[in-house]
Amino acid sequence: MKRYKKAVNVQEVLQHSSLGRFMQKGLFIYNLNEQIQQVFPDDFHGLYRVIGMENGILSIEAANATVRQGLLFKQQELLARINKLYPQISALNIKVNPAF
C-alpha cells in the first residue's frame, strides 16, 4: 500500500468536506437555539427547540400542539424579541414533533 508523503492540514480538509459543512450547520443551530432560549419566555423552556433557519424563516419544533398554540399566540412578541438579535428573521415556522 502506498502512503502519501505530503502532510495534510486536517482543519482545511474538514472545512471543504461535507462533514465539515454538516458540523458547521450543527454548531450554528446549537448556538442559535441557545440564544433563542434566552429570549423566549420561561413558560416555554424545554418545550421547543430551534431546528433551522432558512430564507428568513426560523423553524421551531414544539413538544405538543398546546405549546405550538402558545407560541403562535405570542408570535409577534417573540418575533420582536428575536429581531433584536437576528433582524434577518421575518417569520416563524412552528411544527409539532410528538417524538420531541
DSSP file (Angstrom, degrees, kcal/mol; ACC not computed):
  #  RESIDUE AA STRUCTURE BP1 BP2  ACC     N-H-->O    O-->H-N    N-H-->O    O-->H-N    TCO  KAPPA ALPHA  PHI   PSI    X-CA   Y-CA   Z-CA
    1    1 A M              0   0    0      0, 0.0     2,-0.3     0, 0.0     0, 0.0   0.000 360.0 360.0 360.0 132.0    0.0    0.0    0.0
    2    2 A K        -     0   0    0      1,-0.0     2,-0.4     0, 0.0     0, 0.0  -0.632 360.0-150.4 -85.1 137.8    1.4    3.4   -1.0
    3    3 A R        -     0   0    0     -2,-0.3     2,-0.2     2,-0.0    -1,-0.0  -0.888  17.2-118.0-111.5 138.4    1.5    6.1    1.7
    4    4 A Y        -     0   0    0     -2,-0.4     0, 0.0     1,-0.1     0, 0.0  -0.531  17.4-162.8 -74.2 138.6    1.2    9.8    1.0
    5    5 A K        +     0   0    0     -2,-0.2     2,-0.3     2,-0.1    -1,-0.1   0.717  62.1  93.5 -91.7 -25.5    4.3   11.8    2.0
    6    6 A K  S    S-     0   0    0      1,-0.1     2,-0.2     0, 0.0    -2,-0.1  -0.521  77.8-123.5 -77.1 132.8    2.7   15.2    1.9
    7    7 A A        -     0   0    0     -2,-0.3     2,-0.4     1,-0.0    -1,-0.1  -0.488  24.6-148.9 -72.8 143.4    1.3   16.5    5.3
    8    8 A V        -     0   0    0     -2,-0.2     2,-0.8     4,-0.0     3,-0.1  -0.950  12.1-129.6-119.6 133.9   -2.4   17.4    5.2
    9    9 A N     >  -     0   0    0     -2,-0.4     4,-2.0     1,-0.2     5,-0.2  -0.729  16.5-158.9 -81.3 112.5   -4.0   20.1    7.3
   10   10 A V  H  > S+     0   0    0     -2,-0.8     4,-2.5     1,-0.2     5,-0.2   0.881  89.8  55.2 -62.2 -40.1   -7.0   18.3    8.9
   11   11 A Q  H  > S+     0   0    0      1,-0.2     4,-2.0     2,-0.2    -1,-0.2   0.902 108.4  48.6 -61.3 -41.2   -8.8   21.6    9.6
   12   12 A E  H  > S+     0   0    0      2,-0.2     4,-1.1     1,-0.2    -1,-0.2   0.896 110.6  50.7 -66.1 -40.0   -8.5   22.6    6.0
   13   13 A V  H  < S+     0   0    0     -4,-2.0     3,-0.4     1,-0.2     4,-0.2   0.919 111.0  48.8 -63.0 -44.0   -9.8   19.2    4.8
   14   14 A L  H >< S+     0   0    0     -4,-2.5     3,-1.1     1,-0.2     6,-0.3   0.866 105.6  57.7 -65.3 -36.6  -12.8   19.5    7.2
   15   15 A Q  H 3< S+     0   0    0     -4,-2.0    -1,-0.2     1,-0.2    -2,-0.2   0.816 112.9  39.9 -63.9 -29.4  -13.7   23.0    6.1
   16   16 A H  T 3< S+     0   0    0     -4,-1.1    -1,-0.2    -3,-0.4     2,-0.2   0.283 102.1  87.5-105.1  10.2  -14.1   21.8    2.5
   17   17 A S  S <> S-     0   0    0     -3,-1.1     4,-2.0    -4,-0.2     5,-0.2  -0.667  83.1-117.8-106.7 163.9  -15.8   18.5    3.1
   18   18 A S  H  > S+     0   0    0     -2,-0.2     4,-2.3     1,-0.2     5,-0.2   0.854 117.0  55.8 -67.0 -33.6  -19.5   17.7    3.5
   19   19 A L  H  > S+     0   0    0      2,-0.2     4,-2.4     1,-0.2    -1,-0.2   0.912 106.9  49.9 -62.8 -42.0  -18.8   16.5    7.1
   20   20 A G  H  > S+     0   0    0     -6,-0.3     4,-2.3     2,-0.2    -2,-0.2   0.909 111.4  47.4 -63.2 -42.9  -17.3   19.9    7.9
   21   21 A R  H  X S+     0   0    0     -4,-2.0     4,-2.3     2,-0.2    -1,-0.2   0.894 111.5  51.7 -65.4 -39.0  -20.3   21.7    6.4
   22   22 A F  H  X S+     0   0    0     -4,-2.3     4,-2.2     2,-0.2    -2,-0.2   0.907 110.7  48.1 -62.8 -42.6  -22.6   19.5    8.4
   23   23 A M  H  X S+     0   0    0     -4,-2.4     4,-2.5     2,-0.2    -2,-0.2   0.901 110.6  51.1 -65.3 -41.4  -20.7   20.2   11.6
   24   24 A Q  H  X S+     0   0    0     -4,-2.3     4,-2.4     2,-0.2    -2,-0.2   0.910 110.8  48.3 -62.7 -42.6  -20.7   23.9   11.0
   25   25 A K  H  X S+     0   0    0     -4,-2.3     4,-2.5     2,-0.2    -1,-0.2   0.910 111.3  50.9 -64.5 -41.9  -24.5   23.9   10.4
   26   26 A G  H  X S+     0   0    0     -4,-2.2     4,-2.3     2,-0.2    -2,-0.2   0.907 111.5  47.0 -61.5 -43.3  -25.0   21.8   13.6
   27   27 A L  H  X S+     0   0    0     -4,-2.5     4,-2.6     2,-0.2     5,-0.2   0.890 111.1  52.3 -66.0 -39.3  -22.9   24.3   15.6
   28   28 A F  H  X S+     0   0    0     -4,-2.4     4,-2.6     2,-0.2    -2,-0.2   0.936 111.9  45.2 -61.5 -46.5  -24.8   27.2   14.1
   29   29 A I  H  X S+     0   0    0     -4,-2.5     4,-2.7     2,-0.2    -2,-0.2   0.893 112.2  52.4 -65.2 -39.9  -28.2   25.7   15.0
   30   30 A Y  H  X S+     0   0    0     -4,-2.3     4,-2.2     2,-0.2    -2,-0.2   0.942 113.2  43.2 -60.2 -48.5  -26.9   24.8   18.5
   31   31 A N  H  X S+     0   0    0     -4,-2.6     4,-2.1     2,-0.2    -2,-0.2   0.895 114.0  51.1 -65.6 -40.3  -25.8   28.4   19.2
   32   32 A L  H  X S+     0   0    0     -4,-2.6     4,-2.5    -5,-0.2    -2,-0.2   0.919 109.8  50.3 -61.4 -44.5  -28.9   29.8   17.6
   33   33 A N  H  X S+     0   0    0     -4,-2.7     4,-2.3     1,-0.2    -2,-0.2   0.908 109.1  51.7 -60.7 -43.7  -31.0   27.6   19.9
   34   34 A E  H  X S+     0   0    0     -4,-2.2     4,-1.1     1,-0.2    -1,-0.2   0.909 112.4  45.6 -60.6 -43.2  -29.1   28.7   23.0
   35   35 A Q  H  X S+     0   0    0     -4,-2.1     4,-0.9     1,-0.2     3,-0.2   0.889 112.3  50.0 -69.2 -39.5  -29.6   32.4   22.1
   36   36 A I  H >X S+     0   0    0     -4,-2.5     4,-2.5     1,-0.2     3,-0.6   0.875 103.8  60.2 -67.2 -36.5  -33.3   31.9   21.4
   37   37 A Q  H 3< S+     0   0    0     -4,-2.3    -1,-0.2     1,-0.2    -2,-0.2   0.858 105.1  49.7 -57.7 -35.5  -33.8   30.0   24.7
   38   38 A Q  H 3< S+     0   0    0     -4,-1.1    -1,-0.2    -3,-0.2    -2,-0.2   0.752 113.7  45.5 -75.0 -24.2  -32.6   33.2   26.5
   39   39 A V  H << S+     0   0    0     -4,-0.9    -2,-0.2    -3,-0.6    -1,-0.2   0.830  97.8  79.5 -88.9 -36.1  -35.0   35.4   24.5
   40   40 A F  S  < S-     0   0    0     -4,-2.5     5,-0.0     1,-0.1    38,-0.0  -0.353  94.1 -90.4 -73.9 154.1  -38.2   33.3   24.8
   41   41 A P    >   -     0   0    0      0, 0.0     3,-1.4     0, 0.0     4,-0.3  -0.259  30.7-119.5 -62.1 150.3  -40.3   33.3   28.0
   42   42 A D  G >  S+     0   0    0      1,-0.3     3,-1.3     2,-0.2    -2,-0.1   0.718 105.4  78.2 -64.0 -21.5  -39.5   30.8   30.7
   43   43 A D  G 3  S+     0   0    0      1,-0.3    -1,-0.3     3,-0.0    -3,-0.0   0.815 100.5  40.0 -56.5 -30.6  -43.0   29.3   30.4
   44   44 A F  G X  S+     0   0    0     -3,-1.4     3,-2.5    -7,-0.1     4,-0.3   0.426  82.8 136.5 -99.9  -0.4  -41.9   27.5   27.2
   45   45 A H  T <  S+     0   0    0     -3,-1.3    -3,-0.1     1,-0.3    -8,-0.0  -0.237  78.8   7.2 -56.9 127.8  -38.4   26.5   28.4
   46   46 A G  T 3  S+     0   0    0      2,-0.3    -1,-0.3     1,-0.0    -2,-0.1   0.428 109.7  90.9  82.7  -0.4  -37.7   22.9   27.5
   47   47 A L  S <  S+     0   0    0     -3,-2.5    16,-2.5    20,-0.0    17,-0.3   0.367  89.4  28.0-108.4   3.4  -40.8   22.6   25.4
   48   48 A Y  E     -A   62   0A   0     -4,-0.3     2,-0.3    14,-0.2    -2,-0.3  -0.960  59.4-163.5-152.0 165.6  -39.4   23.7   22.0
   49   49 A R  E     -A   61   0A   0     12,-1.9    12,-3.0    -2,-0.3     2,-0.4  -0.977  28.0-111.6-154.3 148.8  -36.2   23.7   20.1
   50   50 A V  E     +A   60   0A   0     -2,-0.3    10,-0.2    10,-0.2   -17,-0.1  -0.639  29.9 177.3 -78.1 131.5  -34.8   25.5   17.0
   51   51 A I  E     -     0   0A   0      8,-2.6     2,-0.3     1,-0.4     9,-0.2   0.482  57.2 -33.3-115.3  -6.4  -34.3   23.2   14.1
   52   52 A G  E     -A   59   0A   0      7,-1.2     7,-2.8   -23,-0.1    -1,-0.4  -0.923  40.3-131.2 168.1 168.7  -33.1   25.6   11.4
   53   53 A M  E     +A   58   0A   0     -2,-0.3     2,-0.3     5,-0.2     5,-0.2  -0.959  30.4 160.3-145.1 125.3  -33.2   28.9    9.7
   54   54 A E  E >   -A   57   0A   0      3,-2.1     3,-1.8    -2,-0.3    -2,-0.0  -0.979  65.0  -6.7-150.2 132.7  -33.6   29.4    6.0
   55   55 A N  T 3  S-     0   0    0     -2,-0.3     3,-0.1     1,-0.3    35,-0.1   0.840 128.7 -52.1  53.5  39.3  -34.6   32.4    3.9
   56   56 A G  T 3  S+     0   0    0      1,-0.2    34,-3.1    33,-0.1    35,-1.5   0.550 112.5 118.6  79.1   7.6  -35.5   34.5    6.9
   57   57 A I  E <   -Ab  54  91A   0     -3,-1.8    -3,-2.1    32,-0.2     2,-0.6  -0.936  53.2-150.5-112.0 123.3  -37.8   31.8    8.4
   58   58 A L  E     -Ab  53  92A   0     33,-2.5    35,-2.8    -2,-0.5     2,-0.5  -0.823  13.7-149.8 -91.8 119.9  -36.9   30.4   11.8
   59   59 A S  E     -Ab  52  93A   0     -7,-2.8    -8,-2.6    -2,-0.6    -7,-1.2  -0.787  17.3-177.1 -95.7 131.4  -38.1   26.8   12.1
   60   60 A I  E     -Ab  50  94A   0     33,-3.0    35,-2.9    -2,-0.5     2,-0.5  -0.975  18.6-144.9-130.2 139.2  -39.1   25.6   15.6
   61   61 A E  E     -Ab  49  95A   0    -12,-3.0   -12,-1.9    -2,-0.4     2,-0.3  -0.896  16.7-158.2-101.3 132.7  -40.2   22.2   16.9
   62   62 A A  E     -Ab  48  96A   0     33,-3.3    35,-2.6    -2,-0.5   -14,-0.2  -0.832  21.6-129.1-108.9 150.6  -42.8   22.2   19.7
   63   63 A A  S    S-     0   0    0    -16,-2.5     2,-0.3    -2,-0.3    37,-0.2   0.820  85.1 -10.3 -68.1 -31.6  -43.3   19.2   22.1
   64   64 A N  S  > S-     0   0    0    -17,-0.3     4,-2.0    31,-0.1     5,-0.1  -0.940  77.0 -89.9-157.7 176.6  -47.1   19.3   21.5
   65   65 A A  H  > S+     0   0    0     -2,-0.3     4,-2.5     1,-0.2     5,-0.2   0.811 119.7  58.4 -67.2 -30.8  -50.0   21.2   20.0
   66   66 A T  H  > S+     0   0    0      2,-0.2     4,-2.1     1,-0.2    -1,-0.2   0.923 108.1  45.3 -65.1 -44.0  -50.6   23.2   23.2
   67   67 A V  H  > S+     0   0    0      2,-0.2     4,-2.5     1,-0.2    -2,-0.2   0.908 111.9  53.1 -64.9 -41.8  -47.1   24.5   23.1
   68   68 A R  H  X S+     0   0    0     -4,-2.0     4,-2.7     1,-0.2    -2,-0.2   0.929 109.5  48.0 -59.3 -45.8  -47.4   25.3   19.4
   69   69 A Q  H  X S+     0   0    0     -4,-2.5     4,-2.5     1,-0.2    -1,-0.2   0.894 110.6  51.9 -63.5 -39.5  -50.6   27.3   20.0
   70   70 A G  H  X S+     0   0    0     -4,-2.1     4,-1.4     2,-0.2    -1,-0.2   0.910 111.7  46.2 -62.1 -42.2  -49.0   29.2   22.9
   71   71 A L  H  < S+     0   0    0     -4,-2.5    -2,-0.2     2,-0.2     7,-0.2   0.896 112.9  49.7 -67.1 -40.1  -46.0   30.1   20.7
   72   72 A L  H >< S+     0   0    0     -4,-2.7     3,-1.2     1,-0.2     4,-0.3   0.878 106.9  55.6 -65.4 -37.0  -48.4   31.1   17.8
   73   73 A F  H 3< S+     0   0    0     -4,-2.5     3,-0.2     1,-0.3    -1,-0.2   0.862 117.1  35.6 -62.5 -36.1  -50.4   33.2   20.2
   74   74 A K  T 3X S+     0   0    0     -4,-1.4     4,-2.7     1,-0.2    -1,-0.3   0.160  84.2 119.5-101.3  17.1  -47.2   35.1   21.2
   75   75 A Q  H <> S+     0   0    0     -3,-1.2     4,-2.7     1,-0.2     5,-0.2   0.872  73.3  47.6 -54.8 -46.3  -45.7   35.0   17.7
   76   76 A Q  H  > S+     0   0    0     -4,-0.3     4,-2.0    -3,-0.2    -1,-0.2   0.908 114.1  47.2 -65.1 -41.5  -45.5   38.8   17.2
   77   77 A E  H  > S+     0   0    0      2,-0.2     4,-1.9     1,-0.2    -2,-0.2   0.914 113.8  48.3 -63.8 -43.1  -43.9   39.4   20.6
   78   78 A L  H  X S+     0   0    0     -4,-2.7     4,-2.7     1,-0.2    -2,-0.2   0.901 109.9  51.8 -65.5 -41.4  -41.4   36.6   20.0
   79   79 A L  H  X S+     0   0    0     -4,-2.7     4,-2.6    -5,-0.2    -1,-0.2   0.895 107.7  52.6 -62.0 -39.8  -40.5   37.9   16.6
   80   80 A A  H  X S+     0   0    0     -4,-2.0     4,-0.6     2,-0.2    -1,-0.2   0.903 111.8  46.2 -62.7 -40.7  -39.9   41.3   18.0
   81   81 A R  H >X S+     0   0    0     -4,-1.9     3,-0.7     1,-0.2     4,-0.6   0.913 113.6  48.3 -66.7 -43.1  -37.5   39.8   20.6
   82   82 A I  H >X S+     0   0    0     -4,-2.7     4,-3.3     1,-0.2     3,-1.3   0.885 102.9  62.4 -64.9 -38.9  -35.8   37.7   18.0
   83   83 A N  H 3< S+     0   0    0     -4,-2.6    -1,-0.2     1,-0.3    -2,-0.2   0.712  91.7  66.0 -64.1 -20.0  -35.3   40.6   15.7
   84   84 A K  H << S+     0   0    0     -3,-0.7    -1,-0.3    -4,-0.6    -2,-0.2   0.860 117.8  25.3 -66.8 -33.7  -33.2   42.4   18.3
   85   85 A L  H << S+     0   0    0     -3,-1.3    -2,-0.2    -4,-0.6    -1,-0.1   0.821 138.6  25.7 -94.2 -40.3  -30.6   39.6   17.8
   86   86 A Y    ><  +     0   0    0     -4,-3.3     3,-1.7    -5,-0.1    -1,-0.2  -0.764  60.1 175.6-130.0  83.9  -31.4   38.5   14.3
   87   87 A P  T 3  S+     0   0    0      0, 0.0    -4,-0.1     0, 0.0    -1,-0.1   0.698  76.9  69.6 -64.3 -17.3  -33.0   41.2   12.2
   88   88 A Q  T 3  S+     0   0    0      2,-0.0     2,-0.5    -5,-0.0    -5,-0.1   0.635  76.5  95.6 -76.2 -12.6  -33.0   39.0    9.1
   89   89 A I    <   +     0   0    0     -3,-1.7   -32,-0.2     1,-0.2     3,-0.1  -0.690  42.5 165.7 -82.2 123.1  -35.6   36.6   10.6
   90   90 A S        +     0   0    0    -34,-3.1     2,-0.3    -2,-0.5   -33,-0.2   0.547  58.2  20.2-113.9 -12.3  -39.0   37.7    9.3
   91   91 A A  E     -b   57   0A   0    -35,-1.5   -33,-2.5   -12,-0.0     2,-0.4  -0.989  61.6-130.9-155.4 159.5  -41.3   34.7   10.2
   92   92 A L  E     -b   58   0A   0     -2,-0.3     2,-0.5   -35,-0.2   -33,-0.2  -0.936   9.5-162.0-114.1 139.1  -41.6   31.7   12.5
   93   93 A N  E     -b   59   0A   0    -35,-2.8   -33,-3.0    -2,-0.4     2,-0.6  -0.953  15.4-170.9-118.8 107.4  -42.5   28.2   11.3
   94   94 A I  E     +b   60   0A   0     -2,-0.5     2,-0.3   -35,-0.2   -33,-0.2  -0.889   5.5 179.7-109.7 121.6  -43.6   26.1   14.3
   95   95 A K  E     -b   61   0A   0    -35,-2.9   -33,-3.3    -2,-0.6     2,-0.4  -0.871  26.4-123.2-119.0 150.7  -44.2   22.4   13.9
   96   96 A V  E     -b   62   0A   0     -2,-0.3   -33,-0.2   -35,-0.2     3,-0.1  -0.794  22.2-173.6 -91.5 133.3  -45.3   19.8   16.4
   97   97 A N    >   -     0   0    0    -35,-2.6     3,-2.1    -2,-0.4   -36,-0.0  -0.892   8.5-168.5-125.9 100.2  -42.9   16.8   16.9
   98   98 A P  T 3  S+     0   0    0      0, 0.0    -1,-0.1     0, 0.0   -35,-0.0   0.750  88.4  60.4 -60.7 -23.6  -44.5   14.2   19.1
   99   99 A A  T 3         0   0    0      1,-0.2   -36,-0.1    -3,-0.1    -3,-0.0   0.336 360.0 360.0 -85.1   8.2  -41.2   12.4   19.4
  100  100 A F    <         0   0    0     -3,-2.1    -1,-0.2   -37,-0.2   -37,-0.1   0.506 360.0 360.0 -56.9 360.0  -39.7   15.6   20.9
